[in-house]
Amino acid sequence: MAVPKRKHSNSRSGKRRSHHFKVAHQLTMCPQCGEEIPTHVVCPNCGYYMGRNVMREDEE
């Protein structure tokens, strides 16, 4: 089994981890009700997705 000969420096570890940060979700405005929602998601407020109502009335 391979074992490292020397310890990696804190700088080197930090450079590797520089891309591990969290990214906020991209939000868009719902064309029906105007509420901000994530992209490609059914609007929890009005139940519309891609211009049509996909939630039944009894689920709301």
ChimeraX attribute file (.defattr): number of C-alpha atoms within 10 A of each C-alpha:
attribute: neighborCount
match mode: 1-to-1
recipient: residues
	/A:1	2
	/A:2	4
	/A:3	5
	/A:4	6
	/A:5	6
	/A:6	6
	/A:7	6
	/A:8	9
	/A:9	8
	/A:10	9
	/A:11	9
	/A:12	10
	/A:13	10
	/A:14	11
	/A:15	9
	/A:16	10
	/A:17	10
	/A:18	9
	/A:19	8
	/A:20	8
	/A:21	7
	/A:22	6
	/A:23	6
	/A:24	6
	/A:25	9
	/A:26	9
	/A:27	12
	/A:28	13
	/A:29	13
	/A:30	21
	/A:31	13
	/A:32	15
	/A:33	12
	/A:34	12
	/A:35	14
	/A:36	14
	/A:37	17
	/A:38	13
	/A:39	14
	/A:40	10
	/A:41	12
	/A:42	18
	/A:43	24
	/A:44	12
	/A:45	14
	/A:46	16
	/A:47	18
	/A:48	18
	/A:49	18
	/A:50	12
	/A:51	9
	/A:52	10
	/A:53	14
	/A:54	13
	/A:55	15
	/A:56	8
	/A:57	8
	/A:58	5
	/A:59	6
	/A:60	9
